[in-house]
Amino acid sequence: MSKIKCIIVEDEPLAAKLLSDYISHVPFLELQGNFKDAILATGWLRENETDLIFLDIHLPKLKGMAFLKTLSHPPAVIITTAYHQYAVEGFDLNVTDYLLKPIEFERFLVAVNKVKSVQVQGGDLVVSGETKTFIFLNVQKKRVKILFSEIVYIESQREYIRVVTTKKEFLSKMTTHEIETLLPRQLFRRVHRSFIISVQKIESYTAEEVEVSGISIPIGRDYRDSLKDL
Protein backbone atom coordinates (compact mmCIF):
# COMPACT_ATOMS: atom_id res chain seq x y z
CA MET A 1 0.00 0.00 0.00
CA SER A 2 1.40 3.42 -0.95
CA LYS A 3 2.07 5.94 1.78
CA ILE A 4 -0.16 8.92 2.48
CA LYS A 5 1.91 12.01 1.71
CA CYS A 6 1.26 14.97 3.99
CA ILE A 7 2.32 18.50 4.86
CA ILE A 8 2.03 20.57 8.04
CA VAL A 9 0.86 24.21 7.97
CA GLU A 10 1.54 25.45 11.50
CA ASP A 11 3.18 28.62 12.84
CA GLU A 12 3.87 27.32 16.38
CA PRO A 13 7.28 25.55 16.35
CA LEU A 14 6.42 23.21 19.24
CA ALA A 15 3.10 22.19 17.69
CA ALA A 16 4.78 21.61 14.31
CA LYS A 17 7.48 19.49 15.96
CA LEU A 18 4.88 17.43 17.82
CA LEU A 19 3.01 16.70 14.58
CA SER A 20 6.28 15.83 12.82
CA ASP A 21 7.13 13.38 15.61
CA TYR A 22 3.69 11.81 15.47
CA ILE A 23 3.91 11.43 11.68
CA SER A 24 7.33 9.77 11.98
CA HIS A 25 5.77 7.08 14.20
CA VAL A 26 3.03 6.17 11.71
CA PRO A 27 4.34 3.80 8.98
CA PHE A 28 1.77 4.78 6.34
CA LEU A 29 2.47 8.55 6.59
CA GLU A 30 5.21 10.44 4.73
CA LEU A 31 5.96 14.08 5.64
CA GLN A 32 6.72 16.22 2.58
CA GLY A 33 7.08 19.62 4.17
CA ASN A 34 6.49 21.89 7.15
CA PHE A 35 5.24 25.45 6.51
CA LYS A 36 4.89 28.26 9.04
CA ASP A 37 2.17 30.07 7.08
CA ALA A 38 -0.42 29.44 4.38
CA ILE A 39 1.33 31.66 1.82
CA LEU A 40 4.38 29.39 1.81
CA ALA A 41 2.14 26.32 1.61
CA THR A 42 0.24 27.83 -1.33
CA GLY A 43 3.48 28.38 -3.24
CA TRP A 44 4.57 24.80 -2.62
CA LEU A 45 1.19 23.39 -3.67
CA ARG A 46 1.41 25.17 -7.04
CA GLU A 47 4.27 22.84 -7.97
CA ASN A 48 3.50 19.77 -5.86
CA GLU A 49 0.66 17.50 -4.78
CA THR A 50 -0.12 16.05 -1.38
CA ASP A 51 -2.70 13.67 0.06
CA LEU A 52 -3.22 15.30 3.43
CA ILE A 53 -2.76 18.70 5.10
CA PHE A 54 -2.48 19.21 8.86
CA LEU A 55 -3.80 22.76 9.04
CA ASP A 56 -3.78 25.23 11.92
CA ILE A 57 -6.55 27.85 11.88
CA HIS A 58 -4.80 30.85 13.46
CA LEU A 59 -2.01 31.51 10.99
CA PRO A 60 -0.24 34.78 10.12
CA LYS A 61 -1.04 36.58 6.84
CA LEU A 62 -3.75 34.13 5.68
CA LYS A 63 -5.97 32.26 8.15
CA GLY A 64 -6.39 28.50 7.84
CA MET A 65 -10.06 28.51 6.81
CA ALA A 66 -9.46 31.24 4.22
CA PHE A 67 -6.52 29.24 2.85
CA LEU A 68 -8.67 26.12 2.63
CA LYS A 69 -11.29 27.98 0.60
CA THR A 70 -8.64 28.98 -1.97
CA LEU A 71 -7.81 25.37 -2.84
CA SER A 72 -9.51 24.30 -6.06
CA HIS A 73 -8.52 20.65 -5.54
CA PRO A 74 -8.25 20.25 -1.75
CA PRO A 75 -6.71 17.03 -0.44
CA ALA A 76 -7.79 15.50 2.86
CA VAL A 77 -7.52 18.09 5.65
CA ILE A 78 -7.13 17.61 9.39
CA ILE A 79 -7.64 20.84 11.33
CA THR A 80 -5.34 21.39 14.33
CA THR A 81 -6.27 24.21 16.72
CA ALA A 82 -6.90 25.22 20.31
CA TYR A 83 -10.27 26.75 19.38
CA HIS A 84 -13.21 24.34 19.30
CA GLN A 85 -15.68 26.96 18.01
CA TYR A 86 -14.41 26.48 14.44
CA ALA A 87 -15.43 22.83 14.26
CA VAL A 88 -18.76 23.43 12.49
CA GLU A 89 -17.16 25.65 9.82
CA GLY A 90 -14.44 23.05 9.36
CA PHE A 91 -16.87 20.25 8.72
CA ASP A 92 -18.84 22.50 6.35
CA LEU A 93 -15.62 22.61 4.31
CA ASN A 94 -15.43 18.79 4.32
CA VAL A 95 -12.41 18.47 6.54
CA THR A 96 -11.64 14.90 7.56
CA ASP A 97 -11.18 15.59 11.27
CA TYR A 98 -10.67 18.31 13.85
CA LEU A 99 -7.91 17.94 16.46
CA LEU A 100 -7.93 20.13 19.56
CA LYS A 101 -4.58 21.11 21.09
CA PRO A 102 -2.85 19.74 23.04
CA ILE A 103 -3.12 16.76 20.70
CA GLU A 104 -2.75 13.27 22.16
CA PHE A 105 -1.13 10.61 19.98
CA GLU A 106 -4.12 8.26 20.33
CA ARG A 107 -6.47 10.96 19.02
CA PHE A 108 -4.01 11.75 16.21
CA LEU A 109 -4.13 8.08 15.17
CA VAL A 110 -7.92 8.14 15.02
CA ALA A 111 -7.78 11.12 12.64
CA VAL A 112 -5.15 9.73 10.25
CA ASN A 113 -6.88 6.35 10.17
CA LYS A 114 -9.98 8.13 8.86
CA VAL A 115 -7.86 9.34 5.93
CA LYS A 116 -6.39 5.88 5.47
CA SER A 117 -9.84 4.26 5.39
CA VAL A 118 -10.73 6.06 2.15
CA GLN A 119 -8.00 5.51 -0.42
CA VAL A 120 -7.85 5.11 -4.17
CA GLN A 121 -6.19 1.94 -5.43
CA GLY A 122 -6.03 0.72 -9.01
CA GLY A 123 -8.63 3.19 -10.23
CA ASP A 124 -11.32 2.01 -7.80
CA LEU A 125 -12.38 3.67 -4.58
CA VAL A 126 -11.49 1.53 -1.59
CA VAL A 127 -13.53 2.21 1.54
CA SER A 128 -12.66 0.27 4.68
CA GLY A 129 -11.05 -2.47 2.60
CA GLU A 130 -13.94 -2.89 0.15
CA THR A 131 -13.63 -1.88 -3.51
CA LYS A 132 -16.39 0.55 -4.44
CA THR A 133 -17.39 1.10 -8.07
CA PHE A 134 -20.56 3.15 -7.52
CA ILE A 135 -22.15 5.93 -5.51
CA PHE A 136 -25.66 6.47 -4.14
CA LEU A 137 -27.13 9.94 -4.68
CA ASN A 138 -30.37 11.52 -3.45
CA VAL A 139 -32.60 11.96 -6.50
CA GLN A 140 -36.24 13.01 -6.03
CA LYS A 141 -36.50 11.58 -2.50
CA LYS A 142 -34.86 8.30 -3.57
CA ARG A 143 -31.32 6.96 -3.15
CA VAL A 144 -30.20 6.11 -6.69
CA LYS A 145 -27.20 3.89 -7.43
CA ILE A 146 -24.90 5.32 -10.12
CA LEU A 147 -21.92 3.38 -11.45
CA PHE A 148 -18.64 5.29 -11.79
CA SER A 149 -18.11 3.59 -15.16
CA GLU A 150 -21.35 5.11 -16.55
CA ILE A 151 -20.75 8.74 -15.51
CA VAL A 152 -19.77 11.00 -18.44
CA TYR A 153 -19.62 14.35 -16.64
CA ILE A 154 -21.08 16.28 -13.73
CA GLU A 155 -22.27 19.88 -14.05
CA SER A 156 -22.99 22.42 -11.33
CA GLN A 157 -26.47 23.94 -11.47
CA ARG A 158 -26.61 26.35 -8.53
CA GLU A 159 -27.52 24.28 -5.47
CA TYR A 160 -27.84 21.11 -7.58
CA ILE A 161 -25.55 18.97 -9.68
CA ARG A 162 -26.52 17.37 -12.98
CA VAL A 163 -24.97 13.93 -13.37
CA VAL A 164 -24.89 12.88 -17.02
CA THR A 165 -24.40 9.14 -17.54
CA THR A 166 -24.37 6.90 -20.59
CA LYS A 167 -27.99 5.93 -19.80
CA LYS A 168 -29.74 9.00 -18.36
CA GLU A 169 -29.32 12.21 -16.36
CA PHE A 170 -29.84 12.81 -12.64
CA LEU A 171 -30.32 15.94 -10.55
CA SER A 172 -29.13 15.82 -6.95
CA LYS A 173 -29.07 18.60 -4.35
CA MET A 174 -25.38 18.94 -3.53
CA THR A 175 -22.35 20.94 -4.68
CA THR A 176 -19.63 19.90 -7.12
CA HIS A 177 -17.15 20.17 -4.24
CA GLU A 178 -19.18 17.69 -2.21
CA ILE A 179 -19.45 15.18 -5.05
CA GLU A 180 -15.76 15.63 -5.94
CA THR A 181 -14.71 14.44 -2.48
CA LEU A 182 -16.67 11.22 -3.06
CA LEU A 183 -15.17 10.39 -6.46
CA PRO A 184 -11.87 8.52 -7.06
CA ARG A 185 -9.32 10.94 -8.54
CA GLN A 186 -7.98 8.32 -10.98
CA LEU A 187 -11.39 8.23 -12.63
CA PHE A 188 -12.58 11.85 -12.45
CA ARG A 189 -11.08 15.33 -12.83
CA ARG A 190 -12.50 18.79 -12.25
CA VAL A 191 -11.72 20.83 -15.38
CA HIS A 192 -13.86 23.88 -14.60
CA ARG A 193 -15.50 25.31 -11.50
CA SER A 194 -18.79 23.94 -12.90
CA PHE A 195 -17.64 20.66 -14.50
CA ILE A 196 -16.16 17.34 -13.40
CA ILE A 197 -15.47 14.82 -16.16
CA SER A 198 -14.83 11.09 -16.43
CA VAL A 199 -11.23 10.42 -17.45
CA GLN A 200 -12.30 7.20 -19.17
CA LYS A 201 -14.73 9.11 -21.42
CA ILE A 202 -12.14 11.62 -22.70
CA GLU A 203 -11.74 11.49 -26.49
CA SER A 204 -9.49 14.54 -26.99
CA TYR A 205 -8.59 17.81 -25.32
CA THR A 206 -6.86 21.17 -25.83
CA ALA A 207 -5.92 23.90 -23.37
CA GLU A 208 -9.44 25.35 -23.72
CA GLU A 209 -11.78 22.36 -23.91
CA VAL A 210 -12.09 18.62 -23.52
CA GLU A 211 -14.32 16.27 -25.50
CA VAL A 212 -16.04 13.49 -23.55
CA SER A 213 -18.31 11.07 -25.40
CA GLY A 214 -18.79 13.61 -28.19
CA ILE A 215 -19.60 16.52 -25.86
CA SER A 216 -17.33 19.58 -25.55
CA ILE A 217 -16.67 20.75 -21.99
CA PRO A 218 -14.80 24.02 -21.31
CA ILE A 219 -11.54 23.91 -19.33
CA GLY A 220 -11.29 26.75 -16.82
CA ARG A 221 -8.14 28.86 -16.71
CA ASP A 222 -7.37 27.67 -13.17
CA TYR A 223 -7.75 23.99 -14.17
CA ARG A 224 -5.53 23.75 -17.26
CA ASP A 225 -3.03 21.54 -15.45
CA SER A 226 -5.68 19.05 -14.30
CA LEU A 227 -5.17 16.71 -17.27
CA LYS A 228 -1.38 16.92 -17.51
CA ASP A 229 -0.68 13.69 -15.62
CA LEU A 230 -3.00 11.48 -17.70
Backbone bond lengths (Angstrom), bond angles and torsions (degrees), N, CA, C in turn:
res aa  C-N    CA-C-N  psi(-1)  N-CA   C-N-CA  omega(-1)  CA-C   N-CA-C  phi
1 M - - - 1.448 - - 1.522 109.44 -
2 S 1.337 117.75 131.99 1.458 120.69 -179.34 1.519 110.44 -70.64
3 K 1.334 114.89 154.31 1.456 119.62 -178.76 1.532 111.05 -77.69
4 I 1.327 114.86 154.32 1.453 121.45 174.80 1.522 107.43 -87.77
5 K 1.323 116.80 114.18 1.460 121.20 -179.23 1.527 109.41 -82.42
6 C 1.340 116.79 138.96 1.452 119.03 -174.44 1.526 111.72 -144.38
7 I 1.330 115.12 158.50 1.453 121.54 173.08 1.526 108.95 -129.28
8 I 1.325 115.91 158.87 1.463 122.71 177.16 1.519 108.07 -114.02
9 V 1.339 117.01 130.13 1.466 121.71 173.70 1.527 105.88 -118.37
10 E 1.319 116.19 99.88 1.469 122.28 -169.16 1.525 109.44 -155.63
11 D 1.344 117.22 126.72 1.459 120.27 -177.13 1.528 113.70 -92.37
12 E 1.340 118.05 -9.84 1.456 121.04 177.96 1.530 109.14 -90.80
13 P 1.338 118.63 114.23 1.467 121.32 -176.63 1.524 114.18 -55.10
14 L 1.321 117.48 -41.64 1.476 119.68 -178.98 1.523 111.32 -67.21
15 A 1.326 116.53 -40.66 1.471 120.12 178.64 1.529 110.56 -66.03
16 A 1.334 116.88 -40.75 1.461 121.15 178.58 1.529 110.72 -63.91
17 K 1.338 116.17 -40.65 1.468 120.01 179.15 1.521 111.06 -66.22
18 L 1.339 116.99 -39.99 1.465 120.41 178.28 1.525 110.90 -60.74
19 L 1.338 116.49 -45.70 1.466 120.10 179.16 1.524 110.82 -64.14
20 S 1.326 117.30 -40.52 1.470 120.88 177.58 1.528 110.87 -60.04
21 D 1.328 116.05 -43.07 1.469 120.49 178.85 1.522 111.08 -64.08
22 Y 1.324 116.23 -43.55 1.461 120.16 178.96 1.532 110.66 -61.12
23 I 1.340 116.02 -44.59 1.468 120.62 -179.27 1.527 110.76 -61.46
24 S 1.330 116.34 -39.37 1.470 120.55 -178.77 1.527 112.50 -65.04
25 H 1.327 117.07 -19.27 1.468 121.30 -179.00 1.532 112.79 -95.85
26 V 1.331 116.28 1.31 1.472 120.01 179.44 1.530 108.26 -111.08
27 P 1.324 118.92 112.23 1.477 122.29 -173.06 1.524 114.82 -58.55
28 F 1.341 118.36 -30.17 1.464 118.81 -175.10 1.530 112.84 -91.96
29 L 1.348 117.89 6.11 1.460 121.10 177.07 1.522 111.27 -106.51
30 E 1.324 116.84 143.80 1.469 122.76 176.40 1.529 109.02 -132.32
31 L 1.324 117.64 116.83 1.457 122.01 -178.80 1.522 110.09 -81.25
32 Q 1.339 116.20 123.53 1.464 121.43 179.97 1.525 112.88 -96.62
33 G 1.323 116.78 -29.07 1.452 118.57 -176.94 1.508 112.55 -173.42
34 N 1.334 115.46 160.15 1.453 123.25 -178.69 1.528 107.36 -130.36
35 F 1.331 118.37 118.88 1.455 122.06 -173.73 1.525 110.81 -122.03
36 K 1.329 115.94 134.40 1.468 120.09 -175.90 1.523 113.04 -85.31
37 D 1.337 117.51 -8.58 1.467 119.39 173.46 1.525 109.78 -153.21
38 A 1.330 114.81 165.86 1.462 121.01 -174.91 1.527 112.42 -71.82
39 I 1.330 117.83 -26.06 1.462 120.68 178.88 1.529 110.31 -64.26
40 L 1.327 116.04 -44.87 1.467 120.24 177.80 1.525 110.77 -63.85
41 A 1.331 116.38 -40.69 1.468 120.41 179.21 1.526 110.79 -64.35
42 T 1.331 116.64 -39.70 1.470 121.00 179.04 1.521 110.95 -60.90
43 G 1.345 116.08 -44.11 1.458 120.09 178.46 1.510 112.22 -61.32
44 W 1.324 116.56 -41.30 1.469 120.87 179.35 1.525 111.05 -66.43
45 L 1.334 116.66 -40.56 1.467 120.86 -177.65 1.524 112.75 -69.30
46 R 1.333 117.86 -18.79 1.468 119.50 176.32 1.520 111.11 -66.65
47 E 1.322 116.64 -27.65 1.467 121.10 -176.23 1.526 113.19 -111.27
48 N 1.323 117.06 -7.77 1.468 120.37 -174.19 1.522 111.10 -138.28
49 E 1.316 115.78 163.45 1.463 121.64 176.53 1.519 109.50 -120.91
50 T 1.317 115.56 150.45 1.460 120.53 176.31 1.514 108.71 -140.09
51 D 1.331 116.03 163.07 1.466 120.94 -179.76 1.520 112.61 -96.48
52 L 1.337 115.49 -22.57 1.466 119.40 -171.02 1.526 110.42 -152.94
53 I 1.334 116.18 137.33 1.465 121.48 175.32 1.530 108.95 -119.61
54 F 1.333 116.02 127.10 1.460 121.06 168.07 1.523 105.65 -91.51
55 L 1.323 117.22 112.26 1.462 121.58 -166.87 1.524 112.44 -121.57
56 D 1.336 115.71 119.69 1.460 120.73 172.30 1.533 108.36 -78.57
57 I 1.332 116.96 152.77 1.459 120.71 -178.92 1.523 111.59 -88.07
58 H 1.331 116.49 -46.16 1.471 120.49 -176.66 1.521 110.11 -88.87
59 L 1.329 114.60 88.46 1.457 121.90 -179.37 1.522 109.81 -114.36
60 P 1.331 118.21 153.23 1.463 119.96 174.74 1.524 111.02 -71.30
61 K 1.332 116.05 157.02 1.472 123.84 176.11 1.529 112.37 69.77
62 L 1.331 117.92 -64.88 1.464 122.10 -177.75 1.529 108.71 -130.72
63 K 1.337 116.79 119.60 1.456 120.93 -177.36 1.533 111.34 -67.84
64 G 1.319 116.10 156.78 1.454 121.47 -175.31 1.517 114.53 -57.26
65 M 1.345 116.61 -46.95 1.464 120.02 -178.86 1.528 111.66 -65.51
66 A 1.338 116.05 -39.09 1.471 119.85 177.70 1.525 110.26 -64.74
67 F 1.324 116.78 -40.60 1.465 121.87 176.66 1.524 110.84 -60.49
68 L 1.323 115.82 -44.42 1.464 120.52 -178.64 1.523 110.96 -61.10
69 K 1.323 116.93 -37.77 1.460 120.75 -179.71 1.527 112.82 -69.20
70 T 1.334 117.26 -19.66 1.470 120.09 179.89 1.518 112.56 -81.47
71 L 1.326 118.17 -13.42 1.463 121.22 -175.41 1.520 110.46 -80.97
72 S 1.329 116.24 117.69 1.468 120.14 179.77 1.525 111.63 -76.06
73 H 1.331 117.01 -28.23 1.466 121.13 178.11 1.534 108.75 -128.80
74 P 1.333 117.67 69.72 1.462 118.99 -174.85 1.525 112.67 -66.74
75 P 1.335 116.90 135.48 1.466 119.88 172.56 1.518 108.69 -79.02
76 A 1.327 117.60 -169.52 1.460 120.31 173.28 1.530 107.91 -64.07
77 V 1.331 116.84 143.39 1.461 121.44 -178.44 1.524 109.80 -131.01
78 I 1.332 115.46 130.90 1.462 121.47 172.33 1.526 106.89 -115.60
79 I 1.326 116.09 115.74 1.459 121.59 -179.98 1.529 109.44 -76.60
80 T 1.334 116.76 136.19 1.468 121.67 175.68 1.524 107.86 -125.86
81 T 1.327 117.65 118.68 1.460 120.35 -175.98 1.521 110.88 -161.39
82 A 1.320 115.60 163.90 1.462 121.45 175.55 1.525 111.15 -95.25
83 Y 1.347 116.78 1.31 1.466 120.73 -172.86 1.526 111.01 -114.59
84 H 1.329 116.23 105.03 1.465 120.53 -175.22 1.520 113.25 -71.28
85 Q 1.349 118.74 -17.85 1.455 120.66 -174.36 1.522 113.31 -68.29
86 Y 1.338 117.20 -10.17 1.472 119.88 -179.70 1.536 112.76 -92.79
87 A 1.315 116.68 3.36 1.463 119.34 -174.86 1.527 112.51 -61.49
88 V 1.334 117.09 -43.86 1.466 120.27 -177.49 1.518 110.59 -62.79
89 E 1.347 116.98 -46.08 1.467 120.11 178.29 1.519 111.19 -61.33
90 G 1.337 116.06 -38.17 1.457 120.27 179.03 1.513 112.04 -61.79
91 F 1.323 116.60 -45.10 1.459 118.88 -178.88 1.525 111.55 -72.44
92 D 1.343 117.44 -26.11 1.464 120.04 172.76 1.522 110.82 -63.45
93 L 1.337 116.72 -27.49 1.464 121.59 179.14 1.531 111.56 -93.56
94 N 1.322 116.23 14.57 1.467 122.67 175.31 1.524 113.86 63.58
95 V 1.322 116.87 35.15 1.456 117.79 174.60 1.520 108.80 -70.33
96 T 1.333 116.40 152.61 1.458 120.74 -176.90 1.522 111.97 -74.78
97 D 1.337 116.13 -39.94 1.461 119.59 -179.62 1.522 109.74 -159.18
98 Y 1.319 115.54 171.45 1.456 123.04 -172.91 1.519 107.42 -137.13
99 L 1.336 117.05 108.78 1.461 121.66 -176.85 1.520 110.55 -103.03
100 L 1.327 116.29 124.89 1.457 121.51 178.07 1.524 110.44 -91.35
101 K 1.346 115.93 132.53 1.463 120.99 177.43 1.530 109.57 -78.35
102 P 1.328 117.76 147.12 1.467 127.82 -3.99 1.530 111.14 -71.98
103 I 1.323 116.51 136.39 1.458 121.93 -173.16 1.529 110.53 -89.31
104 E 1.324 115.95 124.77 1.460 121.41 175.46 1.524 109.61 -85.07
105 F 1.325 116.37 147.31 1.464 120.27 -177.15 1.532 111.88 -60.51
106 E 1.341 116.54 -38.88 1.468 119.62 -179.49 1.526 111.17 -61.25
107 R 1.343 115.92 -40.99 1.468 119.87 179.52 1.528 110.50 -70.36
108 F 1.327 117.08 -35.51 1.458 122.37 175.12 1.525 110.10 -59.17
109 L 1.329 117.12 -43.44 1.464 121.60 179.89 1.527 112.01 -62.33
110 V 1.327 115.91 -39.43 1.467 119.93 178.23 1.532 109.84 -59.61
111 A 1.327 116.03 -43.51 1.468 121.01 -177.94 1.525 111.87 -65.48
112 V 1.343 117.30 -48.48 1.470 118.92 -176.43 1.524 111.31 -71.21
113 N 1.331 117.32 -26.58 1.463 119.36 176.19 1.522 111.63 -69.93
114 K 1.345 116.93 -25.99 1.467 119.68 173.93 1.531 109.87 -64.92
115 V 1.332 115.75 -39.92 1.470 120.07 178.19 1.523 109.46 -66.96
116 K 1.317 115.64 -42.65 1.467 120.66 -178.45 1.525 112.02 -64.45
117 S 1.329 117.35 -29.88 1.467 120.81 -175.33 1.518 113.27 -71.23
118 V 1.349 116.63 -18.44 1.464 120.50 176.39 1.522 108.00 -120.31
119 Q 1.312 116.56 99.17 1.454 122.00 -178.30 1.514 109.53 -130.94
120 V 1.310 115.68 158.35 1.457 121.51 177.20 1.514 108.88 -105.12
121 Q 1.324 116.37 123.94 1.459 121.02 179.75 1.520 109.19 -134.91
122 G 1.325 115.31 126.33 1.463 120.30 175.46 1.505 114.26 60.60
123 G 1.350 117.65 27.89 1.453 120.11 176.87 1.503 113.79 87.39
124 D 1.331 119.17 -6.17 1.449 122.39 178.93 1.511 109.35 -112.51
125 L 1.314 116.65 149.41 1.450 120.76 177.80 1.518 108.86 -80.89
126 V 1.319 116.24 127.25 1.457 120.86 -179.82 1.512 108.15 -109.24
127 V 1.302 118.15 117.28 1.454 122.72 179.85 1.519 108.74 -119.38
128 S 1.349 114.62 116.67 1.457 121.10 -179.45 1.523 111.74 51.73
129 G 1.326 116.89 41.20 1.458 121.69 174.97 1.518 115.15 86.77
130 E 1.348 117.68 -4.81 1.457 120.02 -178.38 1.528 109.86 -108.59
131 T 1.338 116.43 131.34 1.458 120.48 178.80 1.519 109.65 -72.74
132 K 1.333 116.07 128.27 1.460 120.93 -178.06 1.516 109.49 -115.86
133 T 1.310 117.51 127.26 1.462 122.45 -177.54 1.529 111.59 -118.30
134 F 1.321 117.34 15.80 1.458 121.25 -175.64 1.523 110.15 -152.79
135 I 1.322 114.64 172.64 1.464 121.19 176.25 1.523 107.94 -142.28
136 F 1.315 117.09 147.93 1.462 121.70 173.75 1.519 108.35 -103.52
137 L 1.342 116.84 127.91 1.458 121.96 178.72 1.527 110.39 -120.76
138 N 1.322 116.51 149.63 1.458 121.63 175.34 1.524 109.09 -78.25
139 V 1.327 115.65 115.69 1.462 121.80 -179.95 1.525 108.06 -132.03
140 Q 1.338 116.92 111.60 1.464 122.34 178.58 1.530 111.55 49.73
141 K 1.320 114.94 55.20 1.474 123.05 175.03 1.525 113.65 67.65
142 K 1.336 117.04 12.13 1.464 121.31 175.91 1.522 109.70 -122.18
143 R 1.332 116.45 154.40 1.455 121.82 172.63 1.526 106.74 -95.82
144 V 1.331 115.81 112.80 1.466 121.16 -174.50 1.525 109.50 -106.69
145 K 1.325 115.47 131.59 1.465 121.43 178.46 1.524 109.92 -83.95
146 I 1.337 116.32 126.04 1.459 121.75 179.59 1.521 108.87 -125.65
147 L 1.324 116.72 124.24 1.458 121.44 -179.50 1.531 110.11 -76.76
148 F 1.333 116.69 137.61 1.465 120.29 175.96 1.528 110.75 -57.54
149 S 1.323 116.34 -37.82 1.465 121.08 -175.65 1.527 112.97 -67.63
150 E 1.342 117.85 -17.11 1.468 121.34 -178.38 1.526 113.20 -98.41
151 I 1.344 117.86 -12.26 1.461 120.29 -179.21 1.528 109.98 -73.52
152 V 1.334 116.60 130.57 1.465 122.31 176.79 1.530 109.05 -95.98
153 Y 1.323 116.75 -54.20 1.464 120.80 174.98 1.526 109.62 -158.10
154 I 1.315 114.31 166.11 1.465 122.22 179.04 1.523 107.41 -127.02
155 E 1.331 116.05 132.05 1.465 121.00 -177.10 1.523 110.77 -122.22
156 S 1.320 116.22 135.91 1.457 121.41 176.16 1.524 110.28 -75.58
157 Q 1.329 116.02 132.91 1.463 121.29 175.47 1.527 108.30 -134.56
158 R 1.346 113.90 77.46 1.459 122.54 -176.11 1.523 110.17 58.31
159 E 1.333 117.98 -116.90 1.471 118.38 -177.38 1.528 112.60 -84.84
160 Y 1.322 117.39 3.59 1.463 122.27 179.14 1.527 110.81 -116.97
161 I 1.322 115.13 165.01 1.459 120.63 166.83 1.528 108.13 -121.01
162 R 1.328 115.08 145.51 1.466 120.83 174.37 1.525 107.38 -106.02
163 V 1.311 116.08 117.39 1.461 121.80 -179.45 1.523 108.11 -101.07
164 V 1.321 115.93 111.64 1.468 121.33 -178.65 1.525 108.15 -98.09
165 T 1.336 115.98 120.43 1.462 120.89 179.73 1.529 109.31 -115.43
166 T 1.305 115.79 176.60 1.467 120.54 -179.94 1.535 111.07 -70.26
167 K 1.342 117.21 -13.30 1.471 120.28 -177.19 1.524 112.74 -108.30
168 K 1.348 117.09 -44.23 1.456 120.52 -177.72 1.521 109.54 -161.06
169 E 1.334 116.33 -177.80 1.459 121.81 178.10 1.523 110.17 -114.65
170 F 1.352 114.60 151.75 1.463 120.67 -179.79 1.522 109.13 -133.60
171 L 1.327 115.95 142.75 1.458 122.05 172.41 1.523 108.47 -111.18
172 S 1.333 115.39 128.96 1.461 120.16 -179.97 1.519 108.73 -134.60
173 K 1.327 117.08 140.11 1.463 121.12 -177.77 1.524 110.14 -82.84
174 M 1.333 115.61 91.38 1.454 122.91 174.94 1.525 107.98 -164.68
175 T 1.309 117.91 171.49 1.463 121.24 -179.01 1.527 110.42 -96.21
176 T 1.330 116.12 163.06 1.464 119.41 176.24 1.525 110.58 -65.56
177 H 1.337 116.80 -31.49 1.476 119.20 176.96 1.522 110.42 -64.40
178 E 1.318 116.90 -41.38 1.468 120.39 -179.66 1.524 111.23 -65.09
179 I 1.336 117.11 -44.22 1.463 119.09 -179.65 1.523 110.85 -69.51
180 E 1.350 117.07 -33.90 1.460 120.45 -179.08 1.518 111.60 -61.16
181 T 1.334 117.22 -37.15 1.463 120.41 -179.72 1.528 112.26 -68.87
182 L 1.326 117.26 -16.01 1.465 121.70 -178.88 1.525 113.06 -98.63
183 L 1.335 116.65 -3.99 1.468 120.50 -176.48 1.522 111.04 -104.27
184 P 1.351 118.25 140.80 1.469 120.68 176.39 1.526 111.35 -68.42
185 R 1.332 116.63 129.52 1.466 120.81 -174.70 1.529 112.19 -63.57
186 Q 1.340 117.75 -31.09 1.464 119.01 178.62 1.525 112.44 -62.01
187 L 1.337 116.04 -24.74 1.456 119.67 -175.02 1.522 113.94 -102.52
188 F 1.340 117.87 -20.35 1.461 120.24 -174.39 1.527 110.98 -137.71
189 R 1.336 116.27 146.31 1.456 121.68 177.31 1.528 109.85 -137.00
190 R 1.307 116.51 137.30 1.462 120.83 170.73 1.535 107.03 -80.73
191 V 1.324 116.94 124.91 1.464 121.58 -179.25 1.526 111.94 -114.91
192 H 1.325 115.97 -3.45 1.461 122.28 -177.45 1.518 106.02 -161.44
193 R 1.323 117.52 155.84 1.473 118.12 -179.97 1.529 111.45 -60.76
194 S 1.334 117.22 -20.04 1.472 121.22 -178.54 1.517 114.20 -108.91
195 F 1.359 118.39 -2.32 1.464 119.51 -174.55 1.529 112.88 -134.63
196 I 1.328 115.11 136.09 1.459 123.88 169.42 1.526 105.97 -122.49
197 I 1.323 117.03 132.49 1.466 119.58 -175.86 1.523 111.36 -118.65
198 S 1.332 115.04 158.93 1.460 121.44 173.28 1.519 109.24 -83.68
199 V 1.322 117.23 124.40 1.461 121.75 178.76 1.529 110.58 -61.19
200 Q 1.325 116.73 -37.89 1.466 120.86 -177.69 1.530 112.72 -66.97
201 K 1.335 116.71 -21.30 1.473 120.23 -177.29 1.532 112.32 -94.78
202 I 1.339 118.09 0.06 1.461 120.76 -179.66 1.526 110.38 -68.13
203 E 1.331 116.06 130.60 1.467 121.25 176.70 1.533 111.17 -105.91
204 S 1.323 116.59 -35.05 1.469 121.85 177.34 1.521 107.86 -166.76
205 Y 1.341 115.83 163.31 1.462 118.16 175.35 1.527 110.60 -158.09
206 T 1.333 114.70 156.23 1.463 123.10 173.44 1.527 106.45 -125.37
207 A 1.319 116.67 -170.87 1.463 119.75 178.08 1.526 111.63 -71.72
208 E 1.351 116.61 -18.25 1.469 120.49 -175.23 1.522 114.09 -105.48
209 E 1.338 117.91 -26.45 1.464 118.38 -177.23 1.523 111.08 -154.28
210 V 1.330 114.29 159.97 1.452 121.10 177.93 1.526 108.26 -129.14
211 E 1.320 115.63 140.74 1.463 120.22 179.56 1.514 109.88 -104.55
212 V 1.340 116.18 120.72 1.466 121.65 178.39 1.522 108.44 -122.40
213 S 1.319 115.21 119.91 1.473 121.14 -179.92 1.529 111.94 49.46
214 G 1.347 115.93 42.41 1.455 120.52 176.15 1.517 114.94 82.51
215 I 1.325 118.17 3.75 1.465 122.02 -178.37 1.522 109.22 -112.41
216 S 1.324 118.03 131.81 1.462 122.39 179.54 1.524 110.29 -88.31
217 I 1.324 115.73 126.36 1.464 122.64 179.24 1.524 107.85 -118.13
218 P 1.336 118.25 130.57 1.473 119.46 -179.95 1.528 111.85 -69.96
219 I 1.323 116.65 146.75 1.463 122.38 174.21 1.527 107.51 -103.93
220 G 1.320 116.68 120.77 1.454 120.78 -179.83 1.520 111.70 -69.85
221 R 1.320 115.81 153.01 1.468 120.84 -177.23 1.531 111.59 -57.79
222 D 1.329 116.81 -36.39 1.463 120.35 -178.24 1.524 113.40 -80.36
223 Y 1.355 116.91 -1.80 1.467 119.96 -175.33 1.528 112.42 -120.85
224 R 1.327 117.23 16.95 1.471 119.99 -174.92 1.517 113.46 -68.79
225 D 1.322 116.72 -18.16 1.467 119.37 178.36 1.534 112.89 -91.97
226 S 1.339 116.70 -1.03 1.457 119.68 -172.85 1.523 114.19 -67.18
227 L 1.338 117.48 -21.02 1.469 120.74 -177.27 1.527 111.98 -107.04
228 K 1.322 117.42 3.53 1.461 120.11 -174.53 1.529 114.10 -63.62
229 D 1.328 116.93 -32.13 1.473 119.41 -174.39 1.516 113.12 -94.39
230 L 1.338 117.44 17.55 1.475 119.81 178.88 1.521 110.35 -74.02
